[in-house]
Amino acid sequence: MKKILVCGLAVVDFLFEVAEMPRSAEKYIAHNAEVVGGGGAANAAVAIARLNSQALLAARVGEDLFGQMIVNDLLAERVDCSLVLKSSAGTSSFSSVLLDQDGERQIVNFRGRDLSDDTTIFENVTVDGVLADTRWTAGTLAAMKLASKLNVPGVIDAEAPVDPVALALATHVAFSMQGLRQYCPGLTVEAALLKAAEDLDTWVCVTDGANGVYYVEDGQVVNVSAPLVSIVDTLGAGDVWHGAFVTALVQKKTEFQAINFANAAASLKCTRHGGGRNGPTLYEVNAFIGDMNLPETHTID
């Protein structure tokens, strides 16, 4: 079984389902609500575990109620939490998440306070691949240095704000659309990706929800479309995508194959309620891929 280190944010999400997104300062009624585990790195780690790889999470929590909830939830999902830093004086991260009737979400996140910045936890770690988000800058940098040292895939989930130093160490940079716009403001998607690929001298892509994924190949921007599904809940779909992408890479799949696999996993997640902790199993993804035609690939005119 392949072992993948995931570094970054782990939170508790307070999820409220509403008819439409609030637009003014007044009271709104949620027709459903639940408390779920969240955070880009934590969701990706759960996705990796469900895809039959071993997930080792490096994250930061406080020794408070939310911190206990975060760790207990991850342990129940078979995520190795031995590198989760617990700060006695720290406050864990948590989010308010609004989900509308179209499955779109709005997130307000508190990143936590007085959390440990100890990156010595990465010493003597051996893994087959590394995934990091951009929510813990020192951790992301240390994780990418570890990937380089071990000569294994080092993938960054590049949400804004991004750290160019860490990005330059990655073997693969997967921007969100917001992250790409922040890195290359004022440019078209094609121009921004080409500039990022030139600046970073590494493989780059941008995920764009239902529009699929755009990536650079041989100096051209290529699009891999996403499977068409009935969307119920997009919360955590990007995190599942990143977990599935790195899982495919450590299995020696090509980037195109990894994108198709990740697109399938993220699309399946969107058909289910429950945020990023409700991603599919490996069996479900393989069955879904077997039932559909692989997305076409075409360059942008």
N, C-alpha and C positions, 0 to 999 in steps of 0.2 A: 504493500500500500504506500502510495506517495505521500510525503509529508510536506505541508505548505504552511509557511509562516505568514500570518496576517497581522498587520500593524495599523493601529489607528483608533477610531472612535467606537465606544460602546455606551449605549444610553438606555434609558427607559422612555418609551413613547406613550403619551396619553393621546389616544386616537379618538377623534370625534367625527361621526358621519353626519353631514349636513346636506340640505337640499341644494344649496349653492354657496359659493364662497362669500363671506361677509365683505361688505363694501362701505360700511359706516360704523361709527362708534355707538353701538347699541347692543342689546341682548339678542342672542340667537339660541334656538333650541336644536340640540342634536337628537336625531332619531335612533342613534345607537352609539355606544361608546365602549372602549375596552383599553386595558393597559397591556402593552406588548413590549418585548425587547426590540431594540433598534440600534442604529449607528451603522455607518458604512462598513467598517471593519468587522464588527460583530455579525451583521447580516451576511457578509461574504463568507465568514468562517462557518456559519451554520450551513450555507449553501454548499460549501466545499465538503463538509462532513456528510451531507445528504447525497453528494455525488461520489461517495465511496473513496474519498481521500482523507487523510488525517489532517485536521486543522489545529494549528498552534497559534493562539491569539496573544498578541502583545498589546495591552491597552491599559488605561488608567482609570481607577475609580476611587471613591472615598470609602472609608469604613462607616458607611451610613446605610440607611434602609435601602436606598436605590442601588447602592453598590452591591449589597447582598442579593437583591433581586436580579441584577444584571448577571452576576457570576452563577447563581443557582440555575437561572434559565439556560445559560450557555452550557453548563455541565450536563443538564438534561438532554441537550442536543449533541452530546458526545464531542464537544469542543474542549481541547486541552487548554486550561486557564492557568497553567503554571507560570506564565510570564505576565499575568495581569498584576499590575502594581496597585497596592492598596495603601492609601494615605490616611493616617488616623485623623488628621486635621482637615482633610479634603472634603469637598462637596462633589458628588457624582453628577455627571451630565444627564439632562433630561430634556424632553421636547414636547411641545404641543403640536399635534398634527390634525389638520382639518382635511377630510376626504369628502368630495362632493359626489353627486349622483352619477357623474360621468367617469368616476374613478380617478380623477386628478387630485393632487394633494398640495397642501400649503403647510410649510414647516417653520416653526419658531424654535430654535435650539439654544439652550443654555449649555455652554461648553464645559461647565464645571469650574471649580476654584480650588487653588492650593493643592494641585495634583502633582505627583512625582514626575520628574524629568530624567530619571535614572536610565540611561541607555546601556549600562553595563550588563543588563539582562540578556543582551544579544551575544555576549561572549560565549564561545564554546557551543553555539547552536549550530546544528547541521540539519538542513532541509533540502528538498528538491525544487523548491520555488518560493518566491516571496511576493506578496501583494501588500501595498500600503496605500492608505488614503492620505489626504493632505491636512488632517485635523490635528496631528501631533508632529510638528515640524522636526524636532530633534529625533523622534522615533522614526519618521519616514527616512531621514538622512541615514541613520544608523542601519535601518533595514536594507536600504539600497546598497550600502557599503558591504553588508553581509552577502547579499546576492552576488555582487561583483567578486568578492573574495571566494565564494563557493562556485562561481561560474555557472549559476543557475538563472532561470528567468526572473527578472525583477520588474514587476508591473506596478505602475502608479495610477491610482484612480484620481485623476487630476481635476478636482473641484476647486473653484476659486476660494481663497487666494492660493496660487501655486508658488512653490519655491524653485526657481530655475536651477539652483545647485543640485537639489535632489533629482529633478527631472533629468538632468544631464547624466546621472549615474544609472538611470533605469534602462533596461533593454526594451521595454514597451511602455509607452505613455498613452493612456486612454482618457482623453479629455471628456468632461461633460460639455455641453454647448456653452454653458455659462463660464466654465473654466477656460475654454478656448477663446471666448470673447475677451476675457480678462487678460489672457496672455498675449493676444494679438488684437487689440481694440481697433475697431473701424474697418476691418477687412472682411471680405466674403469668407464663407466656410472653406472654399477651395484655397484661396490665397493664404488664409491663416494656417491651414494644415501644412501647406508647402513651406511656409516660413518656419513653423515649429519643427518640421522634419529637418530643415537645413540648420536651424539654430542648435538643435539638440543632437543632431547626427544619430538618431535612433528611430525605431519604428513608432509611428504615431497614428492615432485614430481619434474620432470623436463619436460618441454615442448620441443618437438623436431620436429616442423614443420610437414611435411608430414608423418613422422614416428610416429606421435601420442604423447602419454604421458606415461612416466614411473613413477611408484610410488611404495612406500614400503607398503606391507601388510603382517602382520604376519611373519616378518623377511625375506620376499622374495620380489624381484623386479618384478613388474607386468607391462605389456604393454597394453595400450588401443589404438588401431589403430585409425587413423583419416579417415573420409570418403573421398573417391576418388572424386575429382572435377577438373574441368578445371581451372587452376590458371591463373588469370589475374593480380592481384596486391596483394602482401603479406604485404604491408606496413600497420602496425597497427593491423594485425591479432592476434598477441600475446596479445595486449591490450584488444581487444574484448574478447579473451579467458578468461582473468583474470576477466573482468567485468561480463561475463556470469557465470563463476565458482562461484564467491561470491554471485551472484544473486540466484543461485540454492541452495547454502549452507544456506542462510537466509530463504529459503523456506523449510528447514528441509530435503533436499535431502541428500542421502548418497554421499560420495566422488566419488564413481564409477558413480552414476547417474549424479553428477555435472560435472565430466570429460566428459561424453558423451554429455551432454547439451552444454558445452563449446566448445568441438570439433566441434559440428555441427554449432554453431554460428561463430566460427573462419573460418571454411571451407567455409561457405556461403560468409563471408567477402572477402575471397580470389578470389571469382568469380566476383568481382566488382572493378572498378577503384575508386579513390577518397580517398585512405588512410584509416586511422582508423575511420574517421567520417562517413563512409559508411557501418556500420555494419547493421545486419538484425534486424527486429522487432521480438517481441515474437511470433506473428502469423506465421511469416516466418520460424522461428526456429522450432516451433512445427510441422508445415506442413512438413518440411524437415525431421525431426526425424520420422514422421509417414510414410514417403515414403521410408525410408531406413531400412536395417537390422542393429541392434545395433552391434557395433564392438565387435569382439571376444576378450577375455581376456586370456592371457597366461603368464606363468612365463618364465624368461630367463633361458635357459639351462646352 
